[in-house]
Amino acid sequence: MNKQMEDVLRYISAEMQADPNINKAKLIQEACRKFDLDPMQEEFLINKYLMNK
């Protein structure tokens, strides 16, 4: 896994810890914009956090 994705996962984890009721779909969209992720990286996050794969 590259450094950028490690940073994204840290960011998402921190946000979810700060607010356990956070809207995960919106958080993923925000992270994708903030870290300029490509569609494949976004799909990975959706699978990881929304689909529990």
C-alpha distance matrix in Angstrom:
0.0 3.8 6.8 8.3 6.6 6.9 10.4 11.1 10.6 12.7 15.2 15.7 16.2 18.6 20.5 20.8 22.1 24.5 25.8 25.4 27.3 25.2 25.0 21.4 21.9 23.1 20.4 17.7 19.9 20.3 16.6 16.2 19.1 18.3 14.9 16.1 13.6 14.4 15.9 13.2 10.9 14.1 14.8 11.6 12.9 16.4 15.7 14.1 16.7 19.7 19.8 18.5 16.7
3.8 0.0 3.8 5.5 5.6 6.4 8.8 10.1 10.9 12.5 14.4 15.7 16.7 18.5 20.3 21.3 22.6 24.6 26.1 26.2 28.1 25.6 25.4 22.0 22.3 23.0 20.2 17.6 19.4 19.3 15.5 15.0 17.4 16.2 12.6 13.8 12.0 13.3 15.6 13.5 11.0 14.2 15.8 13.2 14.0 17.6 17.7 16.2 18.4 21.4 22.0 21.0 19.6
6.8 3.8 0.0 3.8 5.5 5.0 6.2 8.7 9.9 10.5 12.2 14.3 15.3 16.4 18.4 20.0 20.9 22.5 24.4 25.0 27.0 24.4 24.7 21.6 22.2 22.3 19.3 17.3 19.0 18.1 14.4 14.6 16.5 14.6 11.2 13.2 12.3 14.5 17.2 15.7 12.7 15.3 17.5 15.1 15.0 18.7 19.4 17.4 19.0 22.1 23.3 22.3 21.4
8.3 5.5 3.8 0.0 3.8 5.4 5.1 6.3 8.7 9.9 10.5 12.4 14.2 15.3 16.6 18.4 19.9 21.1 22.6 23.4 25.0 22.1 22.0 19.1 19.3 19.2 16.3 14.2 15.5 14.7 11.0 10.9 12.7 11.0 7.4 9.5 8.8 11.4 14.2 13.4 10.1 12.4 15.1 13.2 12.8 16.4 17.6 16.1 17.2 20.1 21.6 21.1 20.5
6.6 5.6 5.5 3.8 0.0 3.8 5.3 4.9 6.1 8.5 9.6 10.4 12.0 14.0 15.2 16.3 18.0 19.8 20.9 21.2 22.8 20.1 19.9 16.6 17.0 17.5 14.6 12.2 14.2 14.0 10.2 10.3 13.0 11.9 8.7 10.6 8.7 10.9 12.9 11.5 7.9 10.2 12.3 9.9 9.5 13.2 14.1 12.4 13.8 16.8 18.1 17.4 16.7
6.9 6.4 5.0 5.4 3.8 0.0 3.8 5.4 5.2 6.2 8.6 10.0 10.5 12.2 14.3 15.3 16.3 18.3 20.0 20.2 22.4 20.1 20.6 17.5 18.6 19.0 15.7 14.0 16.5 15.8 12.0 13.0 15.6 13.7 10.9 13.6 12.2 14.7 16.6 15.0 11.5 13.4 15.3 12.5 11.6 15.3 15.9 13.4 14.6 18.0 19.4 18.0 17.6
10.4 8.8 6.2 5.1 5.3 3.8 0.0 3.8 5.5 5.1 6.1 8.6 9.9 10.5 12.3 14.2 15.2 16.4 18.3 19.3 21.3 18.7 19.4 16.7 17.9 17.5 14.1 13.0 15.0 13.6 9.9 11.5 13.4 10.9 8.6 11.9 11.5 14.7 16.9 16.2 12.5 13.7 16.4 14.2 12.5 16.1 17.5 15.1 15.4 18.7 20.7 19.7 19.9
11.1 10.1 8.7 6.3 4.9 5.4 3.8 0.0 3.8 5.4 5.0 6.1 8.5 9.8 10.6 12.2 14.1 15.3 16.5 17.2 18.8 15.9 16.1 13.3 14.1 14.0 10.7 9.2 11.4 10.4 6.6 8.3 10.7 8.9 7.0 10.1 9.2 12.4 14.1 13.7 9.9 10.4 13.2 11.3 9.2 12.6 14.4 12.3 12.3 15.3 17.5 17.0 17.4
10.6 10.9 9.9 8.7 6.1 5.2 5.5 3.8 0.0 3.8 5.4 5.2 6.0 8.5 9.9 10.5 12.0 14.1 15.3 15.3 17.3 15.1 15.6 12.5 14.1 14.7 11.2 10.0 13.0 12.5 9.1 11.0 13.9 12.4 10.7 13.6 12.1 14.7 15.7 14.7 11.0 11.4 13.3 10.7 8.4 11.8 12.9 10.0 10.2 13.7 15.6 14.4 14.9
12.7 12.5 10.5 9.9 8.5 6.2 5.1 5.4 3.8 0.0 3.8 5.6 5.1 6.0 8.6 9.9 10.4 12.2 14.2 14.8 17.3 15.3 16.6 14.1 16.2 16.2 12.5 12.3 15.2 13.7 10.6 13.2 15.4 13.1 11.9 15.4 14.6 17.7 19.1 18.2 14.5 14.9 17.0 14.6 12.1 15.2 16.4 13.4 12.9 16.5 18.7 17.2 18.1
15.2 14.4 12.2 10.5 9.6 8.6 6.1 5.0 5.4 3.8 0.0 3.8 5.5 5.2 6.2 8.6 9.9 10.6 12.4 13.7 15.6 13.0 14.3 12.3 14.2 13.4 9.6 10.1 12.5 10.5 7.7 11.0 12.6 10.1 9.9 13.5 13.4 16.8 18.2 18.1 14.4 14.0 16.7 15.0 12.0 14.7 16.7 14.1 13.0 16.0 18.8 18.0 19.3
15.7 15.7 14.3 12.4 10.4 10.0 8.6 6.1 5.2 5.6 3.8 0.0 3.8 5.5 5.2 6.1 8.5 9.9 10.6 11.1 12.8 10.2 11.1 8.7 10.9 10.8 7.1 7.5 10.7 9.5 7.3 10.4 12.7 11.2 11.3 14.3 13.4 16.4 17.0 16.9 13.4 12.3 14.5 12.9 9.5 11.7 13.7 11.2 9.4 12.4 15.3 14.6 16.3
16.2 16.7 15.3 14.2 12.0 10.5 9.9 8.5 6.0 5.1 5.5 3.8 0.0 3.8 5.5 5.1 6.1 8.6 9.9 9.8 12.5 11.0 12.7 10.5 13.4 13.8 10.2 10.9 14.3 13.2 11.1 14.1 16.5 14.8 14.6 17.8 16.7 19.5 20.0 19.4 15.9 15.3 16.8 14.7 11.5 13.7 14.9 11.7 10.0 13.4 16.0 14.3 16.2
18.6 18.5 16.4 15.3 14.0 12.2 10.5 9.8 8.5 6.0 5.2 5.5 3.8 0.0 3.8 5.5 5.1 6.1 8.6 9.9 12.7 11.1 13.6 12.3 15.3 14.7 11.1 12.6 15.5 13.6 11.8 15.3 16.9 14.6 15.0 18.5 18.2 21.5 22.3 22.1 18.5 17.8 19.8 18.0 14.6 16.8 18.4 15.3 13.4 16.5 19.4 17.9 20.0
20.5 20.3 18.4 16.6 15.2 14.3 12.3 10.6 9.9 8.6 6.2 5.2 5.5 3.8 0.0 3.8 5.4 5.1 6.2 8.1 10.0 7.8 10.2 9.6 12.5 11.5 8.1 10.5 13.0 11.0 10.2 13.9 15.2 13.3 14.5 17.7 17.6 20.8 21.3 21.7 18.3 16.8 19.0 17.8 14.1 15.6 17.8 15.2 12.6 15.0 18.4 17.6 20.0
20.8 21.3 20.0 18.4 16.3 15.3 14.2 12.2 10.5 9.9 8.6 6.1 5.1 5.5 3.8 0.0 3.8 5.5 5.1 5.1 7.5 6.3 8.9 8.0 11.6 11.6 8.7 10.8 13.9 12.9 12.1 15.5 17.3 16.1 16.9 19.8 19.1 21.8 21.8 21.8 18.6 17.0 18.4 17.1 13.4 14.4 16.1 13.4 10.4 12.7 15.9 14.8 17.6
22.1 22.6 20.9 19.9 18.0 16.3 15.2 14.1 12.0 10.4 9.9 8.5 6.1 5.1 5.4 3.8 0.0 3.8 5.4 5.7 9.2 9.1 12.3 11.8 15.4 15.3 12.3 14.4 17.5 16.1 15.1 18.6 20.3 18.6 19.3 22.5 22.0 24.9 25.1 24.8 21.5 20.2 21.7 19.9 16.5 17.7 19.0 16.0 13.4 15.9 18.8 17.1 19.9
24.5 24.6 22.5 21.1 19.8 18.3 16.4 15.3 14.1 12.2 10.6 9.9 8.6 6.1 5.1 5.5 3.8 0.0 3.8 6.4 9.1 8.7 12.2 12.6 16.0 15.0 12.3 15.2 17.6 15.6 15.2 18.9 20.0 18.0 19.5 22.7 22.7 25.9 26.3 26.5 23.2 21.6 23.5 22.2 18.5 19.6 21.5 18.8 15.9 18.1 21.3 20.1 22.9
25.8 26.1 24.4 22.6 20.9 20.0 18.3 16.5 15.3 14.2 12.4 10.6 9.9 8.6 6.2 5.1 5.4 3.8 0.0 3.8 5.4 5.4 9.2 10.3 13.7 12.9 10.9 14.1 16.3 14.8 15.2 18.7 19.8 18.5 20.2 23.1 22.9 25.7 25.6 26.1 23.1 21.0 22.5 21.7 17.9 18.3 20.3 18.0 14.6 16.1 19.5 18.7 21.9
25.4 26.2 25.0 23.4 21.2 20.2 19.3 17.2 15.3 14.8 13.7 11.1 9.8 9.9 8.1 5.1 5.7 6.4 3.8 0.0 3.8 5.6 8.9 9.6 13.2 13.5 11.7 14.3 17.0 16.3 16.4 19.6 21.3 20.4 21.7 24.3 23.5 26.0 25.5 25.6 22.8 20.7 21.6 20.6 17.0 17.0 18.5 16.1 12.7 14.0 17.0 16.0 19.4
27.3 28.1 27.0 25.0 22.8 22.4 21.3 18.8 17.3 17.3 15.6 12.8 12.5 12.7 10.0 7.5 9.2 9.1 5.4 3.8 0.0 3.8 6.5 8.4 11.6 11.8 11.1 13.9 16.1 15.8 16.7 19.5 20.9 20.6 22.3 24.5 23.8 26.1 25.2 25.7 23.2 20.6 21.4 21.0 17.4 16.7 18.5 16.8 13.1 13.4 16.6 16.4 19.9
25.2 25.6 24.4 22.1 20.1 20.1 18.7 15.9 15.1 15.3 13.0 10.2 11.0 11.1 7.8 6.3 9.1 8.7 5.4 5.6 3.8 0.0 3.8 5.8 8.9 8.3 7.4 10.6 12.5 12.0 13.1 15.9 17.2 16.9 18.8 20.9 20.4 22.8 22.1 22.9 20.4 17.6 18.9 18.8 15.1 14.6 17.0 15.5 11.8 12.2 15.8 16.1 19.3
25.0 25.4 24.7 22.0 19.9 20.6 19.4 16.1 15.6 16.6 14.3 11.1 12.7 13.6 10.2 8.9 12.3 12.2 9.2 8.9 6.5 3.8 0.0 3.8 5.6 5.5 6.2 8.8 10.2 10.6 12.3 14.4 15.7 16.3 18.2 19.7 18.9 20.8 19.7 20.7 18.7 15.5 16.6 17.1 13.5 12.3 15.0 14.4 10.7 10.2 13.9 14.9 18.1
21.4 22.0 21.6 19.1 16.6 17.5 16.7 13.3 12.5 14.1 12.3 8.7 10.5 12.3 9.6 8.0 11.8 12.6 10.3 9.6 8.4 5.8 3.8 0.0 3.8 5.5 4.9 6.1 8.6 9.7 10.3 12.1 14.3 14.9 16.0 17.5 16.2 18.0 16.8 17.4 15.3 12.3 13.2 13.4 9.8 8.8 11.5 10.7 7.1 7.1 10.9 11.8 14.7
21.9 22.3 22.2 19.3 17.0 18.6 17.9 14.1 14.1 16.2 14.2 10.9 13.4 15.3 12.5 11.6 15.4 16.0 13.7 13.2 11.6 8.9 5.6 3.8 0.0 3.8 5.4 5.2 6.3 8.7 9.9 10.7 12.7 14.2 15.4 16.1 14.7 16.0 14.3 15.5 14.0 10.5 11.3 12.6 9.5 7.6 10.9 11.3 8.4 7.3 10.8 12.8 15.1
23.1 23.0 22.3 19.2 17.5 19.0 17.5 14.0 14.7 16.2 13.4 10.8 13.8 14.7 11.5 11.6 15.3 15.0 12.9 13.5 11.8 8.3 5.5 5.5 3.8 0.0 3.8 5.4 5.0 6.1 8.5 9.8 10.7 12.1 14.1 14.9 14.5 16.3 15.3 17.1 15.3 11.9 13.7 15.0 11.7 10.7 14.2 14.3 11.5 11.0 14.5 16.3 18.6
20.4 20.2 19.3 16.3 14.6 15.7 14.1 10.7 11.2 12.5 9.6 7.1 10.2 11.1 8.1 8.7 12.3 12.3 10.9 11.7 11.1 7.4 6.2 4.9 5.4 3.8 0.0 3.8 5.4 5.0 6.1 8.6 10.0 10.3 12.0 13.6 13.2 15.6 15.3 16.6 14.0 11.2 13.4 13.8 10.1 10.3 13.6 12.8 10.0 10.8 14.5 15.4 17.6
17.7 17.6 17.3 14.2 12.2 14.0 13.0 9.2 10.0 12.3 10.1 7.5 10.9 12.6 10.5 10.8 14.4 15.2 14.1 14.3 13.9 10.6 8.8 6.1 5.2 5.4 3.8 0.0 3.8 5.4 5.0 6.1 8.7 9.7 10.4 11.5 10.2 12.2 11.7 12.8 10.3 7.4 9.7 10.2 6.8 7.2 10.8 10.4 8.5 9.4 12.5 13.8 15.3
19.9 19.4 19.0 15.5 14.2 16.5 15.0 11.4 13.0 15.2 12.5 10.7 14.3 15.5 13.0 13.9 17.5 17.6 16.3 17.0 16.1 12.5 10.2 8.6 6.3 5.0 5.4 3.8 0.0 3.8 5.5 5.1 6.4 8.6 10.1 10.2 9.6 11.4 10.9 13.1 11.2 8.0 10.7 12.3 9.6 9.5 13.2 13.7 12.0 12.1 15.1 16.9 18.2
20.3 19.3 18.1 14.7 14.0 15.8 13.6 10.4 12.5 13.7 10.5 9.5 13.2 13.6 11.0 12.9 16.1 15.6 14.8 16.3 15.8 12.0 10.6 9.7 8.7 6.1 5.0 5.4 3.8 0.0 3.8 5.5 5.3 6.0 8.6 9.7 10.3 13.0 13.5 15.5 13.1 10.6 13.7 14.6 11.7 12.4 16.0 15.7 13.7 14.5 17.8 19.1 20.6
16.6 15.5 14.4 11.0 10.2 12.0 9.9 6.6 9.1 10.6 7.7 7.3 11.1 11.8 10.2 12.1 15.1 15.2 15.2 16.4 16.7 13.1 12.3 10.3 9.9 8.5 6.1 5.0 5.5 3.8 0.0 3.8 5.4 5.0 5.9 7.9 8.0 11.2 12.2 13.6 10.5 8.8 12.3 12.4 9.5 11.3 14.5 13.7 12.4 14.1 17.1 17.8 18.9
16.2 15.0 14.6 10.9 10.3 13.0 11.5 8.3 11.0 13.2 11.0 10.4 14.1 15.3 13.9 15.5 18.6 18.9 18.7 19.6 19.5 15.9 14.4 12.1 10.7 9.8 8.6 6.1 5.1 5.5 3.8 0.0 3.8 5.6 5.4 5.4 4.9 7.7 8.8 10.7 8.2 6.4 10.2 11.1 9.1 10.7 13.9 14.0 13.4 14.5 17.0 18.3 18.8
19.1 17.4 16.5 12.7 13.0 15.6 13.4 10.7 13.9 15.4 12.6 12.7 16.5 16.9 15.2 17.3 20.3 20.0 19.8 21.3 20.9 17.2 15.7 14.3 12.7 10.7 10.0 8.7 6.4 5.3 5.4 3.8 0.0 3.8 5.6 5.0 6.8 9.5 11.1 13.6 11.5 9.9 13.6 14.8 12.9 14.2 17.5 17.6 16.7 17.7 20.4 21.8 22.5
18.3 16.2 14.6 11.0 11.9 13.7 10.9 8.9 12.4 13.1 10.1 11.2 14.8 14.6 13.3 16.1 18.6 18.0 18.5 20.4 20.6 16.9 16.3 14.9 14.2 12.1 10.3 9.7 8.6 6.0 5.0 5.6 3.8 0.0 3.8 5.7 8.1 11.6 13.7 15.6 12.9 11.9 15.7 16.0 13.8 15.8 18.9 18.3 17.3 18.9 21.8 22.6 23.4
14.9 12.6 11.2 7.4 8.7 10.9 8.6 7.0 10.7 11.9 9.9 11.3 14.6 15.0 14.5 16.9 19.3 19.5 20.2 21.7 22.3 18.8 18.2 16.0 15.4 14.1 12.0 10.4 10.1 8.6 5.9 5.4 5.6 3.8 0.0 3.9 5.6 9.3 12.1 13.3 10.3 10.4 14.2 14.0 12.4 15.1 17.7 17.0 16.8 18.8 21.2 21.7 22.0
16.1 13.8 13.2 9.5 10.6 13.6 11.9 10.1 13.6 15.4 13.5 14.3 17.8 18.5 17.7 19.8 22.5 22.7 23.1 24.3 24.5 20.9 19.7 17.5 16.1 14.9 13.6 11.5 10.2 9.7 7.9 5.4 5.0 5.7 3.9 0.0 3.8 6.7 9.8 11.7 9.7 9.7 13.4 14.1 13.2 15.3 18.0 18.1 18.2 19.6 21.7 22.8 22.7
13.6 12.0 12.3 8.8 8.7 12.2 11.5 9.2 12.1 14.6 13.4 13.4 16.7 18.2 17.6 19.1 22.0 22.7 22.9 23.5 23.8 20.4 18.9 16.2 14.7 14.5 13.2 10.2 9.6 10.3 8.0 4.9 6.8 8.1 5.6 3.8 0.0 3.8 6.7 8.0 5.9 6.4 9.9 10.5 10.2 12.4 14.7 15.0 15.7 17.0 18.7 19.8 19.4
14.4 13.3 14.5 11.4 10.9 14.7 14.7 12.4 14.7 17.7 16.8 16.4 19.5 21.5 20.8 21.8 24.9 25.9 25.7 26.0 26.1 22.8 20.8 18.0 16.0 16.3 15.6 12.2 11.4 13.0 11.2 7.7 9.5 11.6 9.3 6.7 3.8 0.0 3.8 5.5 5.4 6.4 8.8 10.1 11.0 12.5 14.5 15.6 16.7 17.6 18.6 20.1 19.2
15.9 15.6 17.2 14.2 12.9 16.6 16.9 14.1 15.7 19.1 18.2 17.0 20.0 22.3 21.3 21.8 25.1 26.3 25.6 25.5 25.2 22.1 19.7 16.8 14.3 15.3 15.3 11.7 10.9 13.5 12.2 8.8 11.1 13.7 12.1 9.8 6.7 3.8 0.0 3.8 5.5 5.0 6.1 8.6 9.9 10.4 12.2 14.1 15.3 15.4 16.1 18.1 17.1
13.2 13.5 15.7 13.4 11.5 15.0 16.2 13.7 14.7 18.2 18.1 16.9 19.4 22.1 21.7 21.8 24.8 26.5 26.1 25.6 25.7 22.9 20.7 17.4 15.5 17.1 16.6 12.8 13.1 15.5 13.6 10.7 13.6 15.6 13.3 11.7 8.0 5.5 3.8 0.0 3.8 5.4 5.0 6.3 8.8 9.8 10.5 12.3 14.3 14.9 14.9 16.4 14.7
10.9 11.0 12.7 10.1 7.9 11.5 12.5 9.9 11.0 14.5 14.4 13.4 15.9 18.5 18.3 18.6 21.5 23.2 23.1 22.8 23.2 20.4 18.7 15.3 14.0 15.3 14.0 10.3 11.2 13.1 10.5 8.2 11.5 12.9 10.3 9.7 5.9 5.4 5.5 3.8 0.0 3.8 5.4 5.0 6.4 8.7 9.9 10.6 12.3 13.7 14.4 15.3 14.1
14.1 14.2 15.3 12.4 10.2 13.4 13.7 10.4 11.4 14.9 14.0 12.3 15.3 17.8 16.8 17.0 20.2 21.6 21.0 20.7 20.6 17.6 15.5 12.3 10.5 11.9 11.2 7.4 8.0 10.6 8.8 6.4 9.9 11.9 10.4 9.7 6.4 6.4 5.0 5.4 3.8 0.0 3.8 5.4 5.2 6.2 8.6 9.8 10.6 11.2 12.5 14.1 13.7
14.8 15.8 17.5 15.1 12.3 15.3 16.4 13.2 13.3 17.0 16.7 14.5 16.8 19.8 19.0 18.4 21.7 23.5 22.5 21.6 21.4 18.9 16.6 13.2 11.3 13.7 13.4 9.7 10.7 13.7 12.3 10.2 13.6 15.7 14.2 13.4 9.9 8.8 6.1 5.0 5.4 3.8 0.0 3.8 5.4 5.0 6.1 8.5 10.0 10.0 10.1 12.0 11.1
11.6 13.2 15.1 13.2 9.9 12.5 14.2 11.3 10.7 14.6 15.0 12.9 14.7 18.0 17.8 17.1 19.9 22.2 21.7 20.6 21.0 18.8 17.1 13.4 12.6 15.0 13.8 10.2 12.3 14.6 12.4 11.1 14.8 16.0 14.0 14.1 10.5 10.1 8.6 6.3 5.0 5.4 3.8 0.0 3.8 5.5 5.2 6.1 8.6 9.9 9.8 10.5 9.1
12.9 14.0 15.0 12.8 9.5 11.6 12.5 9.2 8.4 12.1 12.0 9.5 11.5 14.6 14.1 13.4 16.5 18.5 17.9 17.0 17.4 15.1 13.5 9.8 9.5 11.7 10.1 6.8 9.6 11.7 9.5 9.1 12.9 13.8 12.4 13.2 10.2 11.0 9.9 8.8 6.4 5.2 5.4 3.8 0.0 3.8 5.4 5.0 5.9 7.7 9.1 9.6 9.7
16.4 17.6 18.7 16.4 13.2 15.3 16.1 12.6 11.8 15.2 14.7 11.7 13.7 16.8 15.6 14.4 17.7 19.6 18.3 17.0 16.7 14.6 12.3 8.8 7.6 10.7 10.3 7.2 9.5 12.4 11.3 10.7 14.2 15.8 15.1 15.3 12.4 12.5 10.4 9.8 8.7 6.2 5.0 5.5 3.8 0.0 3.8 5.5 5.4 5.1 6.4 8.4 9.0
15.7 17.7 19.4 17.6 14.1 15.9 17.5 14.4 12.9 16.4 16.7 13.7 14.9 18.4 17.8 16.1 19.0 21.5 20.3 18.5 18.5 17.0 15.0 11.5 10.9 14.2 13.6 10.8 13.2 16.0 14.5 13.9 17.5 18.9 17.7 18.0 14.7 14.5 12.2 10.5 9.9 8.6 6.1 5.2 5.4 3.8 0.0 3.8 5.8 5.7 4.7 6.0 5.4
14.1 16.2 17.4 16.1 12.4 13.4 15.1 12.3 10.0 13.4 14.1 11.2 11.7 15.3 15.2 13.4 16.0 18.8 18.0 16.1 16.8 15.5 14.4 10.7 11.3 14.3 12.8 10.4 13.7 15.7 13.7 14.0 17.6 18.3 17.0 18.1 15.0 15.6 14.1 12.3 10.6 9.8 8.5 6.1 5.0 5.5 3.8 0.0 3.8 6.1 6.1 5.1 5.3
16.7 18.4 19.0 17.2 13.8 14.6 15.4 12.3 10.2 12.9 13.0 9.4 10.0 13.4 12.6 10.4 13.4 15.9 14.6 12.7 13.1 11.8 10.7 7.1 8.4 11.5 10.0 8.5 12.0 13.7 12.4 13.4 16.7 17.3 16.8 18.2 15.7 16.7 15.3 14.3 12.3 10.6 10.0 8.6 5.9 5.4 5.8 3.8 0.0 3.8 6.0 5.6 7.9
19.7 21.4 22.1 20.1 16.8 18.0 18.7 15.3 13.7 16.5 16.0 12.4 13.4 16.5 15.0 12.7 15.9 18.1 16.1 14.0 13.4 12.2 10.2 7.1 7.3 11.0 10.8 9.4 12.1 14.5 14.1 14.5 17.7 18.9 18.8 19.6 17.0 17.6 15.4 14.9 13.7 11.2 10.0 9.9 7.7 5.1 5.7 6.1 3.8 0.0 3.8 5.6 8.2
19.8 22.0 23.3 21.6 18.1 19.4 20.7 17.5 15.6 18.7 18.8 15.3 16.0 19.4 18.4 15.9 18.8 21.3 19.5 17.0 16.6 15.8 13.9 10.9 10.8 14.5 14.5 12.5 15.1 17.8 17.1 17.0 20.4 21.8 21.2 21.7 18.7 18.6 16.1 14.9 14.4 12.5 10.1 9.8 9.1 6.4 4.7 6.1 6.0 3.8 0.0 3.8 5.5
18.5 21.0 22.3 21.1 17.4 18.0 19.7 17.0 14.4 17.2 18.0 14.6 14.3 17.9 17.6 14.8 17.1 20.1 18.7 16.0 16.4 16.1 14.9 11.8 12.8 16.3 15.4 13.8 16.9 19.1 17.8 18.3 21.8 22.6 21.7 22.8 19.8 20.1 18.1 16.4 15.3 14.1 12.0 10.5 9.6 8.4 6.0 5.1 5.6 5.6 3.8 0.0 3.8
16.7 19.6 21.4 20.5 16.7 17.6 19.9 17.4 14.9 18.1 19.3 16.3 16.2 20.0 20.0 17.6 19.9 22.9 21.9 19.4 19.9 19.3 18.1 14.7 15.1 18.6 17.6 15.3 18.2 20.6 18.9 18.8 22.5 23.4 22.0 22.7 19.4 19.2 17.1 14.7 14.1 13.7 11.1 9.1 9.7 9.0 5.4 5.3 7.9 8.2 5.5 3.8 0.0
